[in-house]
């Protein structure tokens, strides 16, 4: 019986690795005339109708604009806040907003216009300026 010593050599490891590697070829090649299976709507290209937009979509749009640096933080906070259960209109009537969900279309232009008028009437110039900035965002 013959005895040999076991010495590990880096070159043997390399040779062993080179022997076991395989070159894999693609099973198919993509055609040059590929087209997308579906298309996502780009929020940047189209201007949403803020008189009939869901709160969820408004928050997503506001977040995109805030991350891009297009709107300041106070405008983003005003746009991202959830609607209250009730709101007071500029004429003083109480409006029930409890049936508005995240997927229900809502007239945010009228809502923020009423909030601006109320803030101005009550003398809260900081809030009125914030709502004016929000209305400027909704106009663009």
C-alpha positions, 0 to 999 in steps of 0.5 A: 500500500502506497502512502502519499501526503496531502498537500493543497496547492492553489494551482490545483484548486485553480485547475479543478475550477477551470475544469468544472466551469461551463459556458452557458449560451442563451437559449433564445435571442431577443428580437429587435422589434420587442414591444412592452406588454403593458404601459404605466401611466406617467404622472409627470406627462398628464395633468390630473383633474384636481376637481375629481381626484382620489385622495390616494392619487393626490398623496402619491402625486404630492409625494412625487413632487415633494421628492423631486423638490417641486413643492415645499414641505408645508404644501406636501403636508397639506396635500398629504393630510387625510380629510376630516369627517366634516368641513366648513364651506366658505358660506358657513355650511357644514359639509359631511366628508365621511363618505369620501374614501381613499379611492373616491373622487373628490373636488380638492380645488373647492376644498382648499379654496374654502379652507383658504377663505376660512383661514383668511377670515379667521386671520390665520395668515400662515395657513392662508399662505399655505393654502394659497401655495396648495392652490398654486400647485393645483393650478399647475 
